Amino acid sequence: MLRSIVVPLDGTPRAERALPWAAYVAGSTGAALHLVRVRPVRATIAATSAYPHEGTGLPPAVDPGPDGAEEAYLERMGLQVGRDLESSVSWSLLEGDVTPCLAAHVRDVDADGVILATRAPGPLGRMLLGSTADALMRAVDVPVLAVPGRNGEGGPPGPEPGRPILVAVDGSEASESVVPVVARLAPLLDVRVTLLHVLPSDDSATGVPFQLAGDWERTMREGERYLDRLHERLRRRRIRADTMVMAHPSATRAICEVADEIDAGFVALGTHGRSGLSRALLGSVTRGVATHGHRPVLVQSLD
């Protein structure tokens, strides 16, 4: 059982794409939900002209509205998401800088995780992952489930019981940091786990294929033994798991393709902690999967 999950909202339909996933996880795990909206301080709003809410978690086109409107919005969302849940749903309106406020709230409610949508409208039209979500992942120690907030075709599939979790690992301690999180979630969600290890299809230093370098069979066997060890850890906890080792010139594309092939509910990735988050895995594979894939991505940072 999980204790609680924080769900940041900003008043837009795209941010609300996180709510079905929050309800799914809460319904399966018994976690309480805490809906949160951060309002920028009034002085900041008055001092900013072109984009009054840029960097605050609110898109430029959205005004906070009259007094009480934000509280009413959160209450409406809370009643909506909690309609069929046995676990509790609460909501809070905070004021200040978005990332510190959210991070403090995560600590205050002793949350086990955060679920948020990763694309919000804005002047640059870019992924929220890299700004608010990126900063929040640096600021909290709990896993973050990033749900693509695209509209229209190609939007994220909704939560559906039984879909497996795809866990991509590369042999590093950082990538394996997400395995204990998945080991905790999988039995609660009653789903299988697929462990994926992607090997480069050529030597990144020389460009020579492994087959020609004579390393291919050895590399494949090492990859299989590596996944066997992780599989054994899951098996001891009676978690149903499969393993897959594959070669691909792009780890990002390989993860997205396998996720589609097995119809994964979401992809789980581990990355470096606060000091290396932006320059390491989040800046490459994790960011790529979140940007080019259309499934939620569960990210656990290793401190």
N, C-alpha and C positions, 0 to 999 in steps of 0.2 A: 504493500500500500504506500502511495505517495502522500505527502502532507499537503502541499499547496503549489499552485502554479500561477505565475504572474502573466497577464495578457495586456500589453500596452495597446492603446487605441488612440486615434487622432481625429475621430469624427468622420472619416471617409469610408466608403464601401470597400476600398482596397484593403485597408487595415482590418476591416471586419472579416476578411477571408480567414483570419486566424481563429475565429470563434468556433467554427465547426470542428476544427482539430482540437481546440481546447476542450470542447464538450466531449469529444471522443476519448481523449486521454483521461479526462476527469471521470467520465462514466466507467471506464475500464479499471481505473486505479483507485478511485475513491478520493482523489485529491480535491481540495477546495480551490476554487478559482478566485483570483483577485484581479478585477479589471481596473486599469489605471489610465488616466489621461493627465498629461503634464501641461499646465498653462504657463506661458512665459510671464515673467514679472511685468507689471504694467509699465514700469519705466523703460524696459527694453522695447516694448511695443511702440511707445511714443517716440523713441529715439530712432526707430528704423523706418525708412520710407519705402524703398523699392519693393522689398520682400519682407513684410513685417513679421512673418513667422519663420523665416528661413533659419534652419539649424535648431529649431525648437521642438520639432516633431509635428508641427502643424503645416500643411501645405499653404502656399501663398494665397490661394483663392478662398480659403476657409477662414471666416471670422469667428472668434469665440462666441459671438452673439450676446444677447442680453444676459444679465445676471440670472443665474439659475439654469440657463440652457444647457451648460455642460454637465451639470449634475443630473438634469433630467435625461440627457442622452445616455449617460452611464447607467442610470437606473433602468432605462428602457432596454439597453443591451444586456444588462444583468438579468432582467426578468426573462428576456428572450432566450438566452443561452441556458438559463437554469430551469427552464420549463419542465424538462424531462430528466433532470439530474437529481440524484439523492444527496449528492454532496453540496456543500454550501457555496454560494456565490456572493462576493462582496465587491464594492467598487469604491475607488478613491480618486479625488481630484487633487492633484499636487500643483505646486507653483514653484518655478525656478528653472534651472538648466535641465534639459531633458535627461541626459545620461546620468548625472549624479543623483537626480531625484529617483529615477527608475532603479538604479543600483542600490540606493538606500532602502527603497521599498522592498526590493527582493530580500535584503537582509532583515528588515523589520518583520516581515511575515514568515521568515524562515523558509523561503520557497525552495522547492526541489528543482525548479526549472522555469524557463520563460518560453512562451509561444508568441511569436509575432509575425506579421506580414512584412516582407522585405522590399516591396516596391511601393513608393508613395509618389503622388504627383508633385512636381516641383519645377523650378526654372530650368534645371539641367535635364530633367526626365531620366535620371539614372537610378541604379539600384540603391535602395536604402542601405543594403549591405555594403559597407565601405564608409558609412557615416554613422547614423544612430545605432544600427545593429552591430556594426563593427566595433564601435566604441563601447557598447554595452557588453559585448563578449569579452572585451578587455577588463571591464570593471567588475564582473561577477564571476563567481567560482562555479556556478551551476550550468548545466547544459542548456542550450538555446535551440529551440526548434523554429527554423526560419521557413515560413510558408510563402511561396511566390505569390505576390499580390496582383498578377496580371489580370486584365479584363479580357472578355471575349474568348475567341478560339485560342487554344494553346494554354489556357489557364490551368492551374494545378488541379489534379483529380481530388475529389473530396475524400474524406476518410472512409474507409470501407473495411469492416472486420475481416481478418484472415489474410490480408496482404502482408507479405514478408518484409523484414527489415534488411536492407542491403548495407553491410558494413565493409567499407573499403579500408584496407590497412597496407602499409608499405614497409613494415619491419621496424619502424621507429617506435620508441616509447611514446612519443606524442600521438602518433596515429592510433596506438592501442589504448589510449586513455578513454576512448569512447566505448570500448568493449564492456567494462563493468556497468556502464550506464545501460547499454543494450541488454546485458544479462539481467538487469533488474526489471527492465520494461517488457521484454519479450513474454515472460510467463503471465504478466498482468494483462497484456494485450492478447495473449493466446495466439502467438504467431511464430512462424519459423524465422530463422536467421540465415542469411547467405553471406559468408565471408569471402571477400574478393581481394585478390592480390594481383595487381597489374604490373607486368614486366615491360620495360621498354623494348621495342622491336628491333632496335639497333643500339650499338654502343654510343652513348651520347657524346663521348669524347672524340671518337674517331669516325663515327658514322658507319662503321662496319657491322653488318648483321651478326648476331650471336652465332648463327649457323656457320658462317664463314670463319669466325674467330674460334670455333671449336668449343664455345662455352654454353651452347644452347641447352643441351640435355642436363648438364650439371646445374645450370641456373633454374631450370624447370623443377628438378628434383628438390633443390633447396627451397624453392617457393612452396612446393607441396608439403615438405616436412614442416615448414614454418606454419602453414595453415593447419596442419594436423595438430600441432601443439595448442593452437588457439581453440580448435574444435574440441579437443579433449577437455579444456577448461570449461567450455560450455556444456559438454556432455555430462560432466560431473555434477552440474547444477540442473541436469535433466532438461536442458534446453535443446529443442530440435534445431539442427543446423546443417547446412550444406557448405561445401567449399568450392572455390573456382579460382584457378590460376590461368591467366591469359596474357598474351603479348599484344601490345597495341602501341602505336606511336604517340598516342595522347592518353594520359591517364584520365583526364576530364571526360573525353568522348567515350572512353571505355566504360567508365562508371555510369554515365548517362545511358549508354546502350544496354548495359546489363540491367539497369534499373527498369528500363522499358521491357526488356525481354522477360523478366520474372514478375513484372507488374508490381514492383515494390511499393509499399505504403509510403516509405520515406527512406532516404539515404542517411547513414550515420558516418560521421568523419571526426577524427581527433586531430587537434592541431596544437601548435606551440602555445605557451601561456602568454601573459600580458606583454612581456618584453619582445616576443618574436611574432606576435599574431599577424601583424599587417604585412611583414616582409616574408613570411614563410608560407605555410600551407594555405592560410586564408587568402593570401594574395595570389595564389595560383589555383590549386586544385579545388579547394572549397569554394572560392569565389567563382571559378569556372562552372562547377556543378550547379551552384545557386543561380548563376546567370543564364546558362545554356540549357539546363535541365528544367523540367516543369513539375518536379516533385519536391516536397518539403525536405530540408536538410537539417539533420540534428548535429549540432557542433558542440563538442566538449573540448575545452582548452586545458592543456596541461600547464600548471603553474611552474 
